[in-house]
Amino acid sequence: MKEHARWRRRRPLRTRLALACTAAVALVAVGVSAAAFTVVRYELEHQLDLHLTQQATLLQQQHRGQGPQVVYGECGYLAAPACAQIVPADPARDPAQPYLLPVTPTTRQVAARQRDGYFTDVAIGGHPARMLTTPMTATPAGTRQAVQVALRADTVQEGVRQAGELMAAVAAVGVLLAAVLGHTVARTGLAPVTRLTRTAERIADTRDAGLRIELPPGRREDELTRLAASFNTMLGELEQSVSAQRRLVADASHELRTPLTALRTNAELLTRADRLTDEQRARAAAALGRQLREVTGMVNDLIELARDEEPQPLLEEVRMGPLVARCVNAAREHWPAIGFTLVDTAGERTVPGVPARLARLLSNLLDNAAKFSPAGGTVEVRLTAGLELTVRDHGPGIAPEDLPYVFDRFYRASAARALPGSGLGLAMARQIARAHGATLTAENAPDGGALFRLALPAEPVPPGGRRAVGGSWHRSADAS
């Protein structure tokens, strides 16, 4: 059994399917042939038995009231009439002429009405024959007799043999046809799987995710075609993922090149500190520290974005009003030249989330708005009762050609090339929003400036301030 299972695992799917189809069709062909042979044999033997019954009935009518005798004994030829004899129940009443057909104790029992008539196969002159033994209905007074009638069975046996040979030939042809059909069905039916396998092997060899499986023309909706279409969809997603990864590496290397060059320059400058004044050394050290912080922040952002998903720490019910107020106050300290206004109508509404990650999302939006605001400008922050947060600045707004790409990693509009930042803030904000089930969109305000809209999902907190999310208990927290 184990060897059979191992053999099945080693065989290709096409071979196994071909064998299964062949076995199924062959089984049907052999079964039909066997059934046909059984019917033909039964009909031939039944016709012979009917003929013997007719002969026995005719004999009884012609020899009614006569005693035991051999009626006719020349049945050694195929064209001769049936051999016939009348046998008494009492052996003492047997005629002087010897019987031509075998007389057994069972024959005497039939004559004595102790059992029913029966058919049996005998041999006459070395030839096969069929014999009927049946009680005699009309006999002399005080006697009981049986009639025995026999016919050569050569023709029946020859017909059965020929039918068997014909059915065997039909079964053999059926098995051969089943093998051809099984191979054809397996090859045709698994053609999409073959193309899928070849495409997968080519992708593995060439690492080219742009390859696709050729689908048949038309709108066939069978399972294999849907499998091939799903595989093509998966390849498309894989190609996009690979392209995004390559673009991330290329953009990261480009963005890191400038601060790393500045780091190397300042580091080399500090190695000659004995040639610098105190003011030059202080300025170089400050620049080195600033650049280290910039590179460190960029690397940390890249690590988080490269995961393409947020970690799943313990969720809390976060009160958004205090969290937004704290982030706005931090932005006021970081951007003293920009005014920040906050309108909060959310009251005590909460959202399930991670306070630190939500604070990072809000800080990125506020920093982006402040960066594009003119000196003395105002950034308007509004939190509604429906837990929709809007951050609006009064800067130049977003160009229509840049609007679809503002959340892409490292993307910078032409107007933002000279501004500080790595181009990762909005990408990280969108990732955090998605991890919290929120929607973050960008648009232009009707009277100028950019408007970012964050729609947060709200879930009520059960009594007691605790809720179960994903099978874990989470506590209700105040982010203030």
ABEGO torsion letter per residue (X at the ends): XAAAAAAAAABBAAAAAAAAAAAAAAAAAAAAAAAAAAAAAAAAAAAAAAAAAAAAAAAAAAABGBBBBBABABAABAABBBBBBBBBABAAABBABBBABBBBAAAAAAAAGABBBBBBBBBBGGBBBBBBBBBBABBBBGBBBBBBBBBBAAAAAAAAAAAAAAAAAAAAAAAAAAAAAAAAAAAAAAAAAAAAAAAAAAAAAAGBAABBBBBBBEBBABAAAAAAAAAAAAAAAAAAAAAAAAAAAAAAAAAAAAAAAAAAAAAAAAAAAAABBAAAAAAAAAAAAAAAAAAAAAAAAAAAAAAGBBBBBBBBBBBAAAAAAAAAAAAAAABAABBBBBBBAAEABBBBBBAAAAAAAAAAAAAAAAAABBBGBBBBBBBBAAGBBBBBBABAEBBAAAAAAAABBGBBBAAAAABBEAGAAAAAAAAAAAAAGBBBBBBBBAAEEBBBBBBBBBBBBBBGGBBBBGGBBBBBBBAX
